[in-house]
Amino acid sequence: MSRFWSKVVHTLTPYVPGEQPKLDHLVKLNTNENPYGPSPKALEAIREATGDTLRLYPDPNADRLRAAIAEHHGAPGLAPSQVFVGNGSDEVLAVVFQALLKHDLPLLFPDITYSFYPVYCALYGIPYQTVPLDAEFQIRVEDYARPAGAIIFPNPNAPTGRWLDLEPIERLLEAHPDAPVVIDEAYVDFGCDSAAGLVHRHPNLLVTHTLSKGRGLAGLRLGFAIGHPDLIAALDRVKNSFNSYPVDRLAMAGGIAAMADRDYFERTRRAVMASRERLVAELRRLGFAVLPSAANFIFVRHPARDGAQLAAALRQRSIIVRHFQQPRIEAFLRITIGTEAQCRTLVEALEAVLG
C-alpha cells in the first residue's frame, strides 16, 4: 500500500532506537537510562496530579514548568520566556530543526554523533554537511570554520562521551555570530559544564536538555531548550502550528518536582559518575581502550576482539550493550553505566568471555 505514501516517506531512513528487549533477569546497558530512577518527590507529584483535573487540558504554555527550569539553571537573568518545553528532547529537537536550522547554507554536525540529526534533515529537507571528529574522536571547533547555515552537536557527544569545555564553545559562537548554534546537552549532568550560562551573551545559542537521563524520567518524555527569547518565540510558533498542548498535566507535575529535588539529583548523578570511573578502571584492567567520558555511558573497544562478537557474547549472558555498524566505530561498544551490581555482573561476564 506504499502507493498512498507521500513522496518524502520513500526517502526516509528512520532513526533506530536502542533495543528494549523483554527478557527476564536482564542487565540492560544499551539505552543510557538512569539506573536509580526518578525522585520520589516527582513520583508523589505525579500521583497527586492523577485525578479529576485530567479531564481538563493542560496549560498550553507550561508556565510553571518553564519557571522551574529557569530557576534551576540560574543563568544570569534567565527568564521563563527563555525556556521551551516539549515531549522529550527528541520532540524539542524536531521543533528546533524546523524553526531554526533550515537555511540556504548547510547545517553542520559531527560525522559521528546522534543519528537522529540526519533523519530530521531528511524529514524536513535540510541540507547538511558532516564534520569529521579528529583521530581521538573529539570535536575541534576549528574544523567548523566554513560557511554554515547553522551548527548542532551534543555535548558530551554521543556515542563517544567526549566533551567540549565552555571556552571552545564560546569561540565557536563568536566565529558564527549569524548562525544558530545548538548544543544538545542530553548527558551534561554527568561531568561537564552546561552552556546555558552563555545564552545572555550569545543570541545565536540554543541549549537543549532532557529529564530522561540525569533525572531518571525517560518514561515520562520531557525535554526543554534554553535560549534568547527570539529563538524561543520561533520554537513556540512552530509548536503552536501543530500541537498547542505538548506537555500533559502528569509530566508537568513530575518535571516541576524533579527540578526542585536537587539533593536527589546530586546524589544519584554523583553515584553514576563514581560507578563510571570504577568501571573504566576495571575495563582497562581487562585490556579495553576506553575513551574519556563525561556522560552516563562509556565508549570502549578491545584491541583483540570484534565489537559485534563481544556484544553477541554478552547478550548470551543476558547483558545488552549497544554496538554500531558504522565506519570508524564498528570496533566499539557503548556501555551504559548501571548500578554497582550491574557493573560487577558486566565485568565478570567480560572476564569469562575474554578467558
C-alpha positions in Angstrom: 0.0 0.0 0.0 3.0 2.3 -0.3 1.4 3.9 -3.3 -0.5 6.1 -0.8 2.6 7.4 0.9 3.7 11.0 0.5 6.8 11.4 -1.6 9.1 12.2 1.3 8.2 8.9 3.1 10.0 6.9 0.4 13.3 8.8 1.0 13.4 8.4 4.8 15.7 6.1 6.8 14.1 6.3 10.3 16.1 6.5 13.4 16.6 3.1 15.1 16.4 3.5 18.9 18.2 1.2 21.3 16.6 -2.2 21.8 14.0 -2.6 24.5 14.1 -6.4 25.0 11.5 -8.2 27.2 13.7 -10.7 28.9 13.8 -11.8 32.5 16.9 -11.0 34.7 18.3 -8.7 32.0 21.2 -6.4 32.6 20.2 -3.6 30.3 23.1 -1.3 29.5 22.2 -0.2 26.0 19.9 2.9 26.1 21.6 5.2 28.7 18.7 5.1 31.2 19.4 6.2 34.7 19.8 3.2 37.0 18.4 5.0 40.0 15.0 6.1 38.7 13.2 9.3 39.4 13.0 11.4 42.5 10.4 10.0 45.0 9.1 13.6 45.2 8.5 13.5 41.4 6.6 10.2 41.7 4.5 11.7 44.5 3.7 14.8 42.5 2.6 12.6 39.6 0.3 10.6 41.8 -1.2 13.8 43.2 -1.9 15.1 39.7 -3.8 11.9 38.8 -7.4 13.0 39.4 -10.4 14.7 38.1 -8.4 17.5 36.6 -7.2 15.1 33.9 -10.4 15.9 32.1 -9.1 19.4 31.5 -6.4 20.4 29.0 -3.0 21.2 30.5 -1.5 24.7 30.5 -0.5 25.2 26.8 2.5 27.3 27.8 3.6 25.1 30.7 4.4 28.3 32.6 5.2 26.7 36.0 7.5 24.1 34.4 9.3 26.8 32.4 9.7 28.8 35.6 11.1 25.8 37.5 13.6 25.1 34.7 14.7 28.8 34.6 15.1 28.9 38.4 17.1 25.6 38.5 19.6 26.7 35.8 20.1 30.1 37.4 21.9 31.6 34.4 22.2 35.4 34.7 18.8 36.9 34.3 17.3 33.7 32.8 13.5 34.2 32.5 10.8 31.7 31.8 10.4 33.3 28.3 13.8 31.9 27.5 12.7 28.3 28.1 10.8 26.0 25.7 9.4 22.6 26.7 8.3 19.5 24.9 7.7 15.7 25.0 11.3 14.6 25.4 14.3 16.3 23.9 13.7 14.5 20.6 10.5 16.4 20.1 12.2 19.6 21.2 14.9 18.9 18.6 12.3 18.2 15.9 10.9 21.7 16.5 14.4 23.2 16.6 15.2 21.7 13.2 12.0 23.1 11.7 12.3 26.5 13.3 16.0 27.4 13.4 18.1 25.0 11.3 16.8 25.2 7.7 18.8 27.7 5.7 20.4 28.1 2.3 23.8 27.2 3.7 24.2 23.7 5.1 23.7 22.6 8.7 27.0 21.3 10.2 27.3 18.5 12.7 29.9 15.8 13.5 30.3 12.7 11.4 30.0 10.5 14.5 27.1 11.8 16.6 23.4 11.4 17.5 22.0 9.6 14.5 18.6 11.4 14.7 20.2 14.5 13.1 20.4 13.2 9.6 16.9 11.7 10.0 15.5 15.1 10.8 17.4 16.7 7.9 15.8 14.2 5.5 12.4 14.7 7.0 12.5 18.5 6.8 14.6 18.9 3.6 17.6 20.5 5.4 20.9 20.5 3.6 23.8 19.3 5.8 27.5 18.5 5.9 29.2 16.3 8.5 32.5 17.5 10.0 34.8 14.6 10.9 35.9 14.1 14.5 39.6 14.1 15.0 41.7 11.0 15.4 40.9 11.0 19.1 37.2 11.2 18.4 37.0 14.8 19.6 35.1 17.8 18.2 37.5 20.5 17.0 35.8 23.9 16.7 38.4 25.0 14.2 37.1 22.4 11.8 33.8 24.3 11.7 35.5 27.4 10.2 33.4 27.1 7.0 30.2 28.5 5.7 27.2 27.3 7.8 23.5 28.0 8.0 23.6 26.5 11.5 25.5 24.1 13.7 24.4 21.4 16.1 26.2 18.8 18.2 25.8 17.0 21.6 28.0 18.0 24.5 29.0 15.4 25.7 28.9 13.9 22.2 27.1 10.7 21.6 28.0 7.9 21.3 31.6 8.8 22.2 31.1 10.5 25.5 33.8 13.1 24.8 33.0 16.8 25.6 34.0 20.4 24.9 34.7 22.9 27.6 32.9 26.2 27.5 35.9 28.2 26.1 36.0 26.4 22.7 32.2 26.6 22.6 32.3 30.3 23.1 35.0 30.6 20.3 32.6 28.7 18.0 29.7 31.0 18.9 31.9 34.1 18.2 33.1 32.6 14.9 29.5 32.1 13.7 27.5 35.1 15.1 24.9 35.0 12.3 24.2 31.2 12.5 22.1 29.4 15.2 24.3 27.1 17.3 22.5 24.3 19.1 24.2 22.5 21.9 22.4 19.2 22.7 23.1 18.6 26.4 21.3 15.3 27.0 24.2 14.0 29.0 25.6 17.2 30.5 24.6 16.3 34.1 27.4 13.6 34.3 30.6 15.6 34.2 30.8 18.7 32.0 29.6 22.3 32.3 26.3 23.5 30.7 26.4 26.2 28.1 23.2 27.6 29.4 25.1 30.4 31.2 26.3 31.7 27.8 22.9 32.5 26.4 22.8 36.0 27.8 26.0 36.9 25.8 25.2 34.9 22.6 21.7 35.4 21.0 22.5 32.7 18.5 22.9 30.0 21.2 20.2 27.4 22.0 20.8 24.7 24.6 18.6 21.6 24.6 18.2 19.3 27.6 16.2 16.3 28.8 14.8 14.9 32.0 15.4 11.4 30.8 19.0 11.0 31.9 20.0 13.0 35.0 16.5 12.9 36.5 15.6 9.3 35.5 12.3 10.3 33.8 12.8 8.6 30.4 9.4 7.1 30.5 7.7 10.5 31.1 9.1 12.1 27.9 10.1 15.6 28.9 12.7 17.9 27.4 13.4 21.6 27.1 15.5 24.3 25.4 17.1 27.5 26.8 18.0 30.5 24.6 17.3 34.1 23.6 13.6 35.0 23.7 13.6 35.4 19.9 14.8 31.8 19.5 12.2 30.5 21.9 9.5 32.5 20.1 10.4 30.7 16.9 10.0 27.3 18.6 6.7 28.4 20.1 5.4 29.4 16.7 6.2 26.0 15.2 4.9 24.1 18.2 1.6 26.1 18.2 1.2 25.3 14.5 0.7 21.6 15.1 0.3 20.9 18.8 -0.7 23.6 21.2 -0.7 21.2 24.2 2.5 19.2 24.0 3.2 18.6 27.7 0.5 16.8 29.8 -0.5 17.5 33.4 1.3 14.5 34.8 4.6 15.3 33.0 4.4 18.9 34.2 3.8 17.9 37.8 6.7 15.3 37.7 9.0 17.7 35.9 8.5 20.6 38.4 9.1 18.3 41.4 12.1 16.7 39.8 13.7 20.1 39.1 13.1 21.1 42.7 14.6 18.0 44.3 18.3 19.0 43.9 19.5 16.7 46.7 18.3 13.6 45.0 19.6 14.8 41.6 23.1 15.5 43.1 23.2 12.2 45.0 22.2 10.0 42.0 24.3 11.7 39.4 27.4 11.5 41.6 26.7 7.8 42.1 26.6 7.3 38.4 29.9 9.2 37.9 31.6 7.2 40.7 30.4 3.9 39.1 31.7 5.1 35.7 35.2 5.7 37.0 35.3 2.3 38.7 34.0 0.6 35.6 36.6 2.4 33.4 39.4 1.1 35.7 38.1 -2.5 35.6 37.7 -2.5 31.8 41.2 -1.1 31.3 42.5 -3.8 33.6 40.9 -6.3 31.1 42.7 -4.6 28.2 40.0 -2.4 26.8 40.7 1.0 25.4 38.2 3.5 26.9 37.5 7.0 25.6 37.3 9.7 28.3 33.6 10.3 29.1 31.5 13.0 30.8 28.3 11.0 30.1 26.4 8.2 31.8 28.0 5.8 29.3 31.4 4.8 28.1 32.7 4.0 24.6 35.1 1.1 24.6 36.9 -1.3 22.3 39.1 -4.3 22.8 42.2 -4.4 20.6 41.9 -8.2 20.0 38.2 -8.7 19.9 35.5 -7.8 17.4 32.9 -5.4 18.8 29.8 -7.2 17.3 31.0 -10.5 18.6 31.6 -9.1 22.1 28.1 -7.7 22.1 26.7 -11.0 21.0 28.6 -12.9 23.7 27.3 -10.6 26.3 23.8 -10.9 25.1 24.1 -14.7 25.5 24.7 -13.9 29.2 21.6 -11.6 29.3 23.7 -8.4 29.2 22.7 -5.9 26.5 25.1 -3.2 25.3 25.0 -1.0 22.1 27.0 -1.8 19.0 27.1 0.5 16.0 27.7 -0.8 12.5 29.2 2.4 11.4 32.6 3.4 9.8 35.3 4.3 12.3 33.4 3.0 15.3 32.5 -0.6 14.4 35.0 -1.9 16.9 33.4 0.0 19.8 30.7 -0.8 22.3 28.7 1.9 24.1 28.0 0.8 27.6 25.5 2.5 29.9 26.6 3.0 33.5 24.3 0.8 35.6 24.2 0.1 39.3 27.2 -1.2 41.1 25.8 -4.7 40.9 25.1 -4.4 37.2 28.6 -3.1 36.6 30.1 -6.1 38.5 28.0 -8.5 36.5 29.3 -6.9 33.3 32.9 -7.2 34.4 32.5 -10.8 35.4 30.9 -11.7 32.1 33.7 -10.0 30.2 36.3 -11.8 32.2 34.6 -15.1 31.2 34.3 -14.1 27.5 37.9 -12.9 27.3 39.1 -16.1 29.0 
